[in-house]
Amino acid sequence: MKNLRNRDLIVMSDNGHISLTPEGQAMAETVYERHSLLSGWLIELGVDREIATADACKMEHDISPESFEALKQHILKHRK
């Protein structure tokens, strides 16, 4: 939590309530989009759901924005 606060991604109220900052919300949405697209794609390719989810968790944090966007466009173009 300290790391997230230091990066201005969350704020904590005096009573311990945690909220995302606009930057935190944007980052959360980005990670969620990446995870959803990558795990769904791997499942479509026949990867076991648990493995696909675990692999997507690793991939979603390391893929560059450029590579993700290219992959996203390819997947969306070829999705049935």
Secondary structure, 3 states (H helix, E strand, C coil): CHHHHHCCCEEECCCCCEEECHHHHHHHHHHHHHHHHHHHHHHHCCCCHHHHHHHHHHHHHHCCHHHHHHHHHHHHHHCC
